Amino acid sequence: MDLLKLALESAVATGEILMDRPAAFEISTKSSAIDIATQMDEAAERLIVERIRSNRPGDAIVGEEGAQVSGSSGIRWVIDPLDGTVNYLYGLPGWCVSIAAKDREGTVVGVVHAPSLGMTWQAVRGSGAFLNGKRISTSEVSQLDKALIATGFSYSREVRQGQSEAIKKLIPLCRDVRRLGAAAVDLCHVASGGVDGYFEVGLKEWDLAAGALIATEAGALVTGGESDEVMVIAANSKLHQTLRDFLEAVGQ
């Protein structure tokens, strides 16, 4: 099956089961009390893995909730079945399903489906980025004082302390700051101009793969993320350097 078609159909099917929120949650913690998963994260990942294996049995798969499937086709799927679990747990919008397919050159297909927002972003490498079927592009804001900036916070309480100091210094310099709760959606909002820039440290491959491709195909410059200790910065090329200079100046 075509990679984009499989990613889109899998994301939409997963979104449907997630929109049917359970009456009670089974919560497990991972790296910290802030880093959680529910039975719905796990059910969503199982569904995506089953659909990929049924349609493309030779592909490799890695997922946030532990999926590890080896493959021989040269395609590797990177999935975050429920990015923004805390939003989901509290009944807040903005969580999403993130699915990317990679080849030897990097990410070739990315889909981020946010059913609670009625938004589905998609991109194929070299073919532009789209929101609900319409081509999108980043904002052209170049000045920090006119920029709406999104960010996220670490699962580590110690790291959060330093991040809070950076935000304290950023707020007087920019238009405003948003903390939306799902990295993949933040990257896609950069792509479609919903925010002008985004930065976050601590992202894993599944947080970044689909959203970074979509943002890049929409004209954003996305840097960092080589490891979860390297800051990810996404913005149009005019704003990116200004945001990067600020973060370096405050030690982020």
N, C-alpha and C positions, 0 to 999 in steps of 0.2 A: 504493500500500500504506500502511496505517496506520503512523504514525511509530514508535510504541513497538514494534509487531510487527517492523518492519524492523530497528530498532536491536537488539532482543533476538536475533533470528535471526542477524544479522550478527555480533554479539559472540560468540555460542555457536559459530558456524561457525569464526570466527577462533581462538577458544580451542582448538578441536579440533586445528587445524594447529600451533598453538604448543606444545601438550602433547607433540607428537611432535618432541622436541628433536633437532637435527642432531648428527651425530658430531663435526663440526668447525664452528667459527664463522668467518665472514668479518667482521672488525671494522673499522669506520670511525669516525673521530673527527669531532666537530662543533666546538663552541665551545672545548673543552679536551680534554685526555687523559681526563678524568673523564666527559665528555659523549660517549657512544658510541652507535652503532647497529650492528645486525647484519643479515645477509641475511634473518632472520626478521621484524625490524621492517618491512622493505620489502615482503616477501611478504604480511604481515598487512595492511598498508595497501592494497596492490593489491586484495586480496580484498574489503575493506570498500568501497572505491571502486567496484569492479565491481558489487557487489550493489546499492549505492545508485543508480548510474547505470542499471542494468537495470530497477529498480522505480520510480524517480522521476527521470527524465532531466532534468526542469526545475529540480532543486535544485542549489544551490551546495555546494561541499565544500572544506574546508581541513583538511590533516592535518600532523602533526608531521614526517613524512618527506618533505614537499615537495608533497603533493597540492594543486592549486589548480584548482578547476573553477568556472566562473562559472555563474550560474543565473538564472531568470526567475520562479520560483514564489513567492519571498518566504521560502523555507526555506533555511537554510544549515547544513550538517552540520559539526561540529567533532570530529575524531577523533584519538585517541592510540592507535595500533594495538597498542603494547606499552609501557605505562607501568611502569617498574621494570626497565629492560633489564639493569642490573647484577645484580639478583637473578636474572633469567632466565639470564644468562650463567653465573653461578656455581651454578645449580641450586637456588637458594633459593626458597621460596614467597613469595607476596604480590604478584607482578606481575599486571597486569590489562590488559584491553581496555576502553577508555573511549570511548563514543560519545554525542554530544549533538546535538540538533537545535534550532536557534534560529529565532525569527521576529523581527518588529520590536520586540517587547516584551522579548526576552531568551530564555533557554533554556526550551524547552517540553517537551522529553523528555530524560532522561538515563539511561544504562545503564552500569554498571561491572561487568564480569564477571571474576572472579578464579578461574579453574578450579583452580589449585593449592590453593586454600582451600575449594573447593566452595561459593563464595559469589557470588551475583548480586544486585546492588542495582539498583533501578529507581525512577523517579519520573516522573510527568506533572505539570506545573505546576498547582497548585490541587487535586491529588488525593491527596496524601500520598506517603510513601516506603515501599518494601517491600524486604525481604531474603528471597530464595528464596520469594517469594509471600506472606510474612507482613508485616503492617504494623509499622513500627519507629518508635521515637522516641529522642531523645537522653537521656543521663543527666540527673539533676537535681542533680548535685554543684555546689555553689556556692562552696566554699572551696578555695583553691589547695592547702592542705596535704592535702586528700583527693582531689586530682585527678591522674589519669594523663594526661600530656601527650605528644602525638606531634609530631614535627617532621621537617624534612628540611634538607639542607645544599646550599649553592650549588655550582655547577660552578667558581666562581672560588676559587682558593686564598686570595686576599687576603680575600674576603668571609667565607670559612670561619673565618678567624682571629677576627674579631669575633663570629661565631656561637658559637664555642667558649667565648668569655668569657661570653656570655649564658647558655649551658647550665650553665656552672660556677656561676653565681649562682642559676639556677633549681632545680637538683637539691636543695639543702637546704630549699627552700620547698614543694616539691610531693611527691606520693606517689611518683612516678617519671617517667622520661622514656623514650619509645620512638622509635626511628628505624627505620621499617618498610620504606622504600625505594620507595614509590609514592604520589605525592600524591593521586591519585584514590581509592585505597584508604584512605588516612588520613582523608580527608573522609567517606568512607562509614562508617568505624569511629566517627567522631563521630556520624553519623546513627543508628547502631544501638547506641550506648553501649559499643562496644569500647574507646574512649578517651573521656575527658571533654572534651578540648580539643586543638586543633592550630594550629600557626602555621608559616609558611614564607614566605620571600621568594624571588623569582626565578621564580615560576610563569608559564607561558605559558597562553594561552587554552585549548589542548587539555588541559592538566593539570587545569584548574579547572572547565570548563563542566559536565560531567556530575555530578561529585562535589559541586559547590557546590549544584546544584539538589536533589540527593538529600538533602544535609544540611539545606538550608533547609526542604524539605518534611517533614523529620523533626522540625522545631522548633528547629534551630540558627540562630544569628545568624552569618552569614558576611560579613566585611568585607574590603576591600582587593582587590588584584588588578587594579586599573584599568590598571596597567602592571606589568612584571616587576620594577620597583623598589619597588613598594608591597607591604608585608607583608600576607599573607592570614592572618586569624585566624578560626577556627571553633570555636564552643562554644555551649552553651545560654546563654540571655540572662543568667542569674545569674552564670555564670562568665566570660563574655566580657569584661566591663568589667575584672574583676580581672586577667585575663591581659593585656589591652591595657595597663592601667596599669603592669604589671611590665615589659613590653617597651619601653614609652616611657621608663621610668625607667632602663633599661640601654642605651638608645640604639639600639634595634632598630626 
